[in-house]
Protein backbone atom coordinates (compact mmCIF):
# COMPACT_ATOMS: atom_id res chain seq x y z
CA UNK A 1 0.00 0.00 0.00
CA UNK A 2 1.39 3.40 -1.00
CA UNK A 3 2.15 5.75 1.85
CA UNK A 4 -0.03 8.85 1.81
CA UNK A 5 1.55 12.25 1.37
CA UNK A 6 0.64 15.29 3.45
CA UNK A 7 2.22 18.72 3.46
CA UNK A 8 2.11 21.15 6.39
CA UNK A 9 3.40 24.70 6.23
CA UNK A 10 5.13 26.56 9.03
CA UNK A 11 6.72 29.96 9.58
CA UNK A 12 8.67 29.32 12.77
CA UNK A 13 9.87 26.23 14.60
CA UNK A 14 7.61 27.29 17.47
CA UNK A 15 4.42 26.92 15.37
CA UNK A 16 1.76 24.62 16.86
CA UNK A 17 0.26 21.79 14.81
CA UNK A 18 -1.51 20.12 17.74
CA UNK A 19 -3.59 22.34 19.99
CA UNK A 20 -6.10 21.63 22.74
CA UNK A 21 -9.48 23.31 22.85
CA UNK A 22 -8.29 25.32 25.84
CA UNK A 23 -4.82 26.26 24.63
CA UNK A 24 -4.61 29.19 27.07
CA UNK A 25 -5.20 27.01 30.14
CA UNK A 26 -3.47 28.35 33.26
CA UNK A 27 -2.47 26.57 36.43
CA UNK A 28 -4.97 27.10 39.24
CA UNK A 29 -3.66 29.02 42.23
CA UNK A 30 -3.97 25.95 44.46
CA UNK A 31 -2.14 23.61 42.06
CA UNK A 32 -0.04 21.02 43.91
CA UNK A 33 3.01 19.29 42.47
CA UNK A 34 3.64 16.88 45.35
CA UNK A 35 0.64 15.21 46.97
CA UNK A 36 0.91 13.67 50.42
CA UNK A 37 -2.65 12.35 50.57
CA UNK A 38 -2.46 8.55 50.65
CA UNK A 39 -5.68 8.13 48.65
CA UNK A 40 -4.45 10.46 45.91
CA UNK A 41 -1.18 8.55 45.71
CA UNK A 42 -2.96 5.19 45.56
CA UNK A 43 -5.21 6.44 42.76
CA UNK A 44 -2.22 7.86 40.90
CA UNK A 45 -0.34 4.55 41.19
CA UNK A 46 -3.38 2.66 39.90
CA UNK A 47 -3.83 4.98 36.91
CA UNK A 48 -0.14 4.86 36.11
CA UNK A 49 -0.26 1.04 36.09
CA UNK A 50 -3.07 1.18 33.55
CA UNK A 51 -1.04 3.70 31.51
CA UNK A 52 1.97 1.34 31.41
CA UNK A 53 -0.20 -1.50 30.11
CA UNK A 54 -1.75 0.85 27.53
CA UNK A 55 1.74 2.00 26.58
CA UNK A 56 2.85 -1.55 25.79
CA UNK A 57 -0.06 -2.37 23.47
CA UNK A 58 -0.26 1.08 21.88
CA UNK A 59 3.47 1.14 21.18
CA UNK A 60 3.65 -2.38 19.77
CA UNK A 61 0.44 -2.67 17.79
CA UNK A 62 -0.57 0.90 16.87
CA UNK A 63 2.71 2.76 16.47
CA UNK A 64 4.86 -0.31 15.64
CA UNK A 65 7.75 0.93 17.77
CA UNK A 66 11.08 -0.85 17.97
CA UNK A 67 13.44 0.31 20.73
CA UNK A 68 17.22 0.14 20.30
CA UNK A 69 19.58 0.66 23.25
CA UNK A 70 17.20 0.23 26.17
CA UNK A 71 19.90 -1.69 28.04
CA UNK A 72 21.84 1.58 28.45
CA UNK A 73 19.47 2.57 31.24
CA UNK A 74 21.08 -0.15 33.39
CA UNK A 75 24.12 2.09 33.84
CA UNK A 76 22.04 4.38 36.06
CA UNK A 77 19.85 1.75 37.71
CA UNK A 78 18.46 3.15 40.95
CA UNK A 79 19.36 6.73 40.03
CA UNK A 80 17.09 9.57 39.06
CA UNK A 81 17.66 10.51 35.40
CA UNK A 82 16.59 12.98 32.74
CA UNK A 83 15.52 11.83 29.29
CA UNK A 84 15.44 14.21 26.30
CA UNK A 85 13.71 13.48 23.01
CA UNK A 86 12.33 14.89 19.78
CA UNK A 87 8.60 15.65 19.96
CA UNK A 88 6.74 13.94 17.09
CA UNK A 89 3.87 11.88 18.56
CA UNK A 90 0.90 13.61 20.29
CA UNK A 91 -0.14 10.48 22.20
CA UNK A 92 2.90 8.28 21.81
CA UNK A 93 5.29 10.76 23.42
CA UNK A 94 3.10 10.82 26.51
CA UNK A 95 2.77 7.05 26.94
CA UNK A 96 5.41 5.08 25.00
CA UNK A 97 8.42 6.11 27.15
CA UNK A 98 6.79 4.39 30.13
CA UNK A 99 7.57 1.15 28.32
CA UNK A 100 11.16 2.21 27.53
CA UNK A 101 12.18 2.99 31.11
CA UNK A 102 10.10 0.43 33.04
CA UNK A 103 10.35 -0.26 35.99
CA UNK A 104 11.35 3.36 36.64
CA UNK A 105 8.43 5.71 37.26
CA UNK A 106 8.03 8.31 34.56
CA UNK A 107 7.34 12.04 34.89
CA UNK A 108 7.04 14.44 31.96
CA UNK A 109 7.71 18.18 31.96
CA UNK A 110 4.55 19.63 30.39
CA UNK A 111 2.90 22.91 29.51
CA UNK A 112 -0.22 24.01 31.37
CA UNK A 113 -2.15 23.90 28.05
CA UNK A 114 -2.19 20.10 28.39
CA UNK A 115 -4.51 20.44 31.38
CA UNK A 116 -7.13 21.76 28.98
CA UNK A 117 -7.39 18.46 27.07
CA UNK A 118 -10.96 17.18 27.57
CA UNK A 119 -11.24 14.50 30.30
CA UNK A 120 -7.61 13.31 30.12
CA UNK A 121 -6.18 16.74 30.94
CA UNK A 122 -7.32 16.66 34.56
CA UNK A 123 -5.78 13.22 35.02
CA UNK A 124 -2.37 14.12 33.61
CA UNK A 125 -0.82 15.19 36.96
CA UNK A 126 -1.76 11.78 38.39
CA UNK A 127 -0.17 10.12 35.37
CA UNK A 128 3.08 12.01 35.86
CA UNK A 129 2.79 15.41 34.18
CA UNK A 130 5.14 17.93 35.81
CA UNK A 131 3.42 21.13 34.74
CA UNK A 132 5.68 24.14 34.39
CA UNK A 133 4.44 27.16 36.38
CA UNK A 134 3.92 30.49 34.65
CA UNK A 135 5.27 32.54 37.56
CA UNK A 136 8.75 32.58 39.04
CA UNK A 137 7.24 32.68 42.54
CA UNK A 138 5.96 29.11 42.11
CA UNK A 139 9.03 27.75 40.34
CA UNK A 140 10.53 26.64 43.66
CA UNK A 141 7.59 24.26 44.24
CA UNK A 142 8.04 22.83 40.74
CA UNK A 143 11.77 22.32 41.27
CA UNK A 144 11.19 20.76 44.70
CA UNK A 145 8.92 18.18 43.04
CA UNK A 146 11.57 17.49 40.41
CA UNK A 147 14.22 17.04 43.11
CA UNK A 148 11.94 14.67 45.06
CA UNK A 149 11.38 12.42 42.05
CA UNK A 150 15.08 12.32 41.20
CA UNK A 151 15.96 11.39 44.77
CA UNK A 152 13.51 8.48 44.48
CA UNK A 153 15.20 7.13 41.35
CA UNK A 154 12.61 8.24 38.82
CA UNK A 155 12.86 9.42 35.22
CA UNK A 156 11.94 12.94 34.11
CA UNK A 157 11.30 13.41 30.40
CA UNK A 158 11.85 16.72 28.64
CA UNK A 159 10.89 17.50 25.04
CA UNK A 160 13.08 20.56 24.33
CA UNK A 161 11.45 21.18 20.93
CA UNK A 162 8.35 21.99 23.05
CA UNK A 163 5.79 21.77 20.23
CA UNK A 164 4.50 18.49 18.76
CA UNK A 165 5.08 18.13 15.02
CA UNK A 166 3.51 14.76 14.14
CA UNK A 167 5.81 12.41 12.21
CA UNK A 168 8.43 15.11 11.68
CA UNK A 169 11.59 13.34 10.48
CA UNK A 170 14.07 16.15 11.13
CA UNK A 171 15.28 17.76 14.34
CA UNK A 172 14.22 21.32 15.06
CA UNK A 173 16.68 23.63 16.84
CA UNK A 174 15.99 23.79 20.55
CA UNK A 175 17.33 26.13 23.24
CA UNK A 176 19.72 25.34 26.07
CA UNK A 177 17.17 26.33 28.72
CA UNK A 178 15.86 22.90 29.73
CA UNK A 179 19.38 21.51 30.13
CA UNK A 180 19.84 23.48 33.30
CA UNK A 181 17.95 20.79 35.21
CA UNK A 182 20.61 18.03 35.04
CA UNK A 183 23.26 20.66 35.83
CA UNK A 184 21.30 22.00 38.81
CA UNK A 185 20.62 18.57 40.28
CA UNK A 186 23.83 16.84 39.18
CA UNK A 187 21.81 14.12 37.47
CA UNK A 188 22.74 12.00 34.42
CA UNK A 189 20.84 12.55 31.18
CA UNK A 190 19.86 10.28 28.29
CA UNK A 191 18.32 11.00 24.94
CA UNK A 192 15.80 9.13 22.83
CA UNK A 193 15.47 9.78 19.11
CA UNK A 194 12.27 8.80 17.33
CA UNK A 195 12.87 7.89 13.67
CA UNK A 196 10.53 6.72 10.91
CA UNK A 197 10.93 3.83 8.46
CA UNK A 198 8.90 2.54 5.55
CA UNK A 199 6.79 -0.57 6.17
CA UNK A 200 5.76 -3.19 3.67
CA UNK A 201 2.18 -2.93 4.84
CA UNK A 202 0.09 0.00 6.01
CA UNK A 203 0.15 3.67 5.17
CA UNK A 204 1.88 4.84 8.33
CA UNK A 205 5.60 4.28 8.83
CA UNK A 206 7.13 2.16 11.53
CA UNK A 207 9.06 3.77 14.37
CA UNK A 208 12.53 3.01 15.67
CA UNK A 209 13.50 4.80 18.89
CA UNK A 210 17.19 4.99 19.75
CA UNK A 211 18.34 5.36 23.37
CA UNK A 212 21.74 6.98 24.00
CA UNK A 213 23.63 7.96 27.14
CA UNK A 214 24.23 8.53 29.89
CA UNK A 215 25.55 12.06 29.44
CA UNK A 216 26.91 13.76 32.55
CA UNK A 217 27.05 17.50 33.27
CA UNK A 218 30.61 18.81 33.33
CA UNK A 219 31.36 19.58 36.97
CA UNK A 220 34.61 21.35 36.10
CA UNK A 221 33.03 24.42 34.48
CA UNK A 222 30.43 27.02 35.42
CA UNK A 223 26.73 26.19 35.32
CA UNK A 224 26.04 28.10 32.10
CA UNK A 225 28.94 26.46 30.31
CA UNK A 226 27.94 23.00 31.61
CA UNK A 227 24.40 23.63 30.39
CA UNK A 228 25.65 24.63 26.94
CA UNK A 229 27.98 21.63 26.66
CA UNK A 230 25.25 19.18 27.68
CA UNK A 231 22.84 20.75 25.17
CA UNK A 232 25.37 20.51 22.35
CA UNK A 233 26.30 16.91 23.13
CA UNK A 234 22.70 15.69 23.26
CA UNK A 235 21.57 17.78 20.29
CA UNK A 236 24.34 16.38 18.11
CA UNK A 237 23.51 12.83 19.20
CA UNK A 238 19.81 13.26 18.38
CA UNK A 239 20.69 14.96 15.09
CA UNK A 240 22.92 12.06 14.05
CA UNK A 241 20.37 9.42 15.04
CA UNK A 242 17.62 11.22 13.07
CA UNK A 243 19.43 10.24 9.87
CA UNK A 244 17.99 6.73 10.39
CA UNK A 245 14.60 8.01 9.15
CA UNK A 246 14.03 6.90 5.55
CA UNK A 247 10.53 8.17 4.82
CA UNK A 248 8.45 11.33 5.03
CA UNK A 249 4.88 10.62 6.12
CA UNK A 250 4.18 14.32 6.67
CA UNK A 251 6.31 16.87 4.84
CA UNK A 252 6.95 20.16 6.63
CA UNK A 253 7.61 23.14 4.34
CA UNK A 254 8.66 26.55 5.54
CA UNK A 255 6.59 29.46 4.23
CA UNK A 256 8.51 32.29 2.66
CA UNK A 257 7.49 35.81 1.81
CA UNK A 258 4.53 37.47 3.53
C-alpha positions as CSV (number, residue, x, y, z in Angstrom):
1,X,0.0,0.0,0.0
2,X,1.4,3.4,-1.0
3,X,2.2,5.8,1.9
4,X,0.0,8.8,1.8
5,X,1.5,12.3,1.4
6,X,0.6,15.3,3.4
7,X,2.2,18.7,3.5
8,X,2.1,21.2,6.4
9,X,3.4,24.7,6.2
10,X,5.1,26.6,9.0
11,X,6.7,30.0,9.6
12,X,8.7,29.3,12.8
13,X,9.9,26.2,14.6
14,X,7.6,27.3,17.5
15,X,4.4,26.9,15.4
16,X,1.8,24.6,16.9
17,X,0.3,21.8,14.8
18,X,-1.5,20.1,17.7
19,X,-3.6,22.3,20.0
20,X,-6.1,21.6,22.7
21,X,-9.5,23.3,22.9
22,X,-8.3,25.3,25.8
23,X,-4.8,26.3,24.6
24,X,-4.6,29.2,27.1
25,X,-5.2,27.0,30.1
26,X,-3.5,28.3,33.3
27,X,-2.5,26.6,36.4
28,X,-5.0,27.1,39.2
29,X,-3.7,29.0,42.2
30,X,-4.0,26.0,44.5
31,X,-2.1,23.6,42.1
32,X,0.0,21.0,43.9
33,X,3.0,19.3,42.5
34,X,3.6,16.9,45.3
35,X,0.6,15.2,47.0
36,X,0.9,13.7,50.4
37,X,-2.7,12.4,50.6
38,X,-2.5,8.6,50.6
39,X,-5.7,8.1,48.6
40,X,-4.4,10.5,45.9
41,X,-1.2,8.5,45.7
42,X,-3.0,5.2,45.6
43,X,-5.2,6.4,42.8
44,X,-2.2,7.9,40.9
45,X,-0.3,4.5,41.2
46,X,-3.4,2.7,39.9
47,X,-3.8,5.0,36.9
48,X,-0.1,4.9,36.1
49,X,-0.3,1.0,36.1
50,X,-3.1,1.2,33.5
51,X,-1.0,3.7,31.5
52,X,2.0,1.3,31.4
53,X,-0.2,-1.5,30.1
54,X,-1.7,0.8,27.5
55,X,1.7,2.0,26.6
56,X,2.8,-1.6,25.8
57,X,-0.1,-2.4,23.5
58,X,-0.3,1.1,21.9
59,X,3.5,1.1,21.2
60,X,3.7,-2.4,19.8
61,X,0.4,-2.7,17.8
62,X,-0.6,0.9,16.9
63,X,2.7,2.8,16.5
64,X,4.9,-0.3,15.6
65,X,7.7,0.9,17.8
66,X,11.1,-0.9,18.0
67,X,13.4,0.3,20.7
68,X,17.2,0.1,20.3
69,X,19.6,0.7,23.2
70,X,17.2,0.2,26.2
71,X,19.9,-1.7,28.0
72,X,21.8,1.6,28.4
73,X,19.5,2.6,31.2
74,X,21.1,-0.2,33.4
75,X,24.1,2.1,33.8
76,X,22.0,4.4,36.1
77,X,19.9,1.8,37.7
78,X,18.5,3.1,41.0
79,X,19.4,6.7,40.0
80,X,17.1,9.6,39.1
81,X,17.7,10.5,35.4
82,X,16.6,13.0,32.7
83,X,15.5,11.8,29.3
84,X,15.4,14.2,26.3
85,X,13.7,13.5,23.0
86,X,12.3,14.9,19.8
87,X,8.6,15.6,20.0
88,X,6.7,13.9,17.1
89,X,3.9,11.9,18.6
90,X,0.9,13.6,20.3
91,X,-0.1,10.5,22.2
92,X,2.9,8.3,21.8
93,X,5.3,10.8,23.4
94,X,3.1,10.8,26.5
95,X,2.8,7.1,26.9
96,X,5.4,5.1,25.0
97,X,8.4,6.1,27.1
98,X,6.8,4.4,30.1
99,X,7.6,1.1,28.3
100,X,11.2,2.2,27.5
101,X,12.2,3.0,31.1
102,X,10.1,0.4,33.0
103,X,10.3,-0.3,36.0
104,X,11.4,3.4,36.6
105,X,8.4,5.7,37.3
106,X,8.0,8.3,34.6
107,X,7.3,12.0,34.9
108,X,7.0,14.4,32.0
109,X,7.7,18.2,32.0
110,X,4.6,19.6,30.4
111,X,2.9,22.9,29.5
112,X,-0.2,24.0,31.4
113,X,-2.2,23.9,28.1
114,X,-2.2,20.1,28.4
115,X,-4.5,20.4,31.4
116,X,-7.1,21.8,29.0
117,X,-7.4,18.5,27.1
118,X,-11.0,17.2,27.6
119,X,-11.2,14.5,30.3
120,X,-7.6,13.3,30.1
121,X,-6.2,16.7,30.9
122,X,-7.3,16.7,34.6
123,X,-5.8,13.2,35.0
124,X,-2.4,14.1,33.6
125,X,-0.8,15.2,37.0
126,X,-1.8,11.8,38.4
127,X,-0.2,10.1,35.4
128,X,3.1,12.0,35.9
129,X,2.8,15.4,34.2
130,X,5.1,17.9,35.8
131,X,3.4,21.1,34.7
132,X,5.7,24.1,34.4
133,X,4.4,27.2,36.4
134,X,3.9,30.5,34.6
135,X,5.3,32.5,37.6
136,X,8.8,32.6,39.0
137,X,7.2,32.7,42.5
138,X,6.0,29.1,42.1
139,X,9.0,27.7,40.3
140,X,10.5,26.6,43.7
141,X,7.6,24.3,44.2
142,X,8.0,22.8,40.7
143,X,11.8,22.3,41.3
144,X,11.2,20.8,44.7
145,X,8.9,18.2,43.0
146,X,11.6,17.5,40.4
147,X,14.2,17.0,43.1
148,X,11.9,14.7,45.1
149,X,11.4,12.4,42.0
150,X,15.1,12.3,41.2
151,X,16.0,11.4,44.8
152,X,13.5,8.5,44.5
153,X,15.2,7.1,41.4
154,X,12.6,8.2,38.8
155,X,12.9,9.4,35.2
156,X,11.9,12.9,34.1
157,X,11.3,13.4,30.4
158,X,11.9,16.7,28.6
159,X,10.9,17.5,25.0
160,X,13.1,20.6,24.3
161,X,11.4,21.2,20.9
162,X,8.4,22.0,23.0
163,X,5.8,21.8,20.2
164,X,4.5,18.5,18.8
165,X,5.1,18.1,15.0
166,X,3.5,14.8,14.1
167,X,5.8,12.4,12.2
168,X,8.4,15.1,11.7
169,X,11.6,13.3,10.5
170,X,14.1,16.1,11.1
171,X,15.3,17.8,14.3
172,X,14.2,21.3,15.1
173,X,16.7,23.6,16.8
174,X,16.0,23.8,20.6
175,X,17.3,26.1,23.2
176,X,19.7,25.3,26.1
177,X,17.2,26.3,28.7
178,X,15.9,22.9,29.7
179,X,19.4,21.5,30.1
180,X,19.8,23.5,33.3
181,X,18.0,20.8,35.2
182,X,20.6,18.0,35.0
183,X,23.3,20.7,35.8
184,X,21.3,22.0,38.8
185,X,20.6,18.6,40.3
186,X,23.8,16.8,39.2
187,X,21.8,14.1,37.5
188,X,22.7,12.0,34.4
189,X,20.8,12.6,31.2
190,X,19.9,10.3,28.3
191,X,18.3,11.0,24.9
192,X,15.8,9.1,22.8
193,X,15.5,9.8,19.1
194,X,12.3,8.8,17.3
195,X,12.9,7.9,13.7
196,X,10.5,6.7,10.9
197,X,10.9,3.8,8.5
198,X,8.9,2.5,5.5
199,X,6.8,-0.6,6.2
200,X,5.8,-3.2,3.7
201,X,2.2,-2.9,4.8
202,X,0.1,0.0,6.0
203,X,0.1,3.7,5.2
204,X,1.9,4.8,8.3
205,X,5.6,4.3,8.8
206,X,7.1,2.2,11.5
207,X,9.1,3.8,14.4
208,X,12.5,3.0,15.7
209,X,13.5,4.8,18.9
210,X,17.2,5.0,19.8
211,X,18.3,5.4,23.4
212,X,21.7,7.0,24.0
213,X,23.6,8.0,27.1
214,X,24.2,8.5,29.9
215,X,25.6,12.1,29.4
216,X,26.9,13.8,32.6
217,X,27.0,17.5,33.3
218,X,30.6,18.8,33.3
219,X,31.4,19.6,37.0
220,X,34.6,21.4,36.1
221,X,33.0,24.4,34.5
222,X,30.4,27.0,35.4
223,X,26.7,26.2,35.3
224,X,26.0,28.1,32.1
225,X,28.9,26.5,30.3
226,X,27.9,23.0,31.6
227,X,24.4,23.6,30.4
228,X,25.7,24.6,26.9
229,X,28.0,21.6,26.7
230,X,25.3,19.2,27.7
231,X,22.8,20.8,25.2
232,X,25.4,20.5,22.4
233,X,26.3,16.9,23.1
234,X,22.7,15.7,23.3
235,X,21.6,17.8,20.3
236,X,24.3,16.4,18.1
237,X,23.5,12.8,19.2
238,X,19.8,13.3,18.4
239,X,20.7,15.0,15.1
240,X,22.9,12.1,14.1
241,X,20.4,9.4,15.0
242,X,17.6,11.2,13.1
243,X,19.4,10.2,9.9
244,X,18.0,6.7,10.4
245,X,14.6,8.0,9.1
246,X,14.0,6.9,5.6
247,X,10.5,8.2,4.8
248,X,8.4,11.3,5.0
249,X,4.9,10.6,6.1
250,X,4.2,14.3,6.7
251,X,6.3,16.9,4.8
252,X,7.0,20.2,6.6
253,X,7.6,23.1,4.3
254,X,8.7,26.5,5.5
255,X,6.6,29.5,4.2
256,X,8.5,32.3,2.7
257,X,7.5,35.8,1.8
258,X,4.5,37.5,3.5
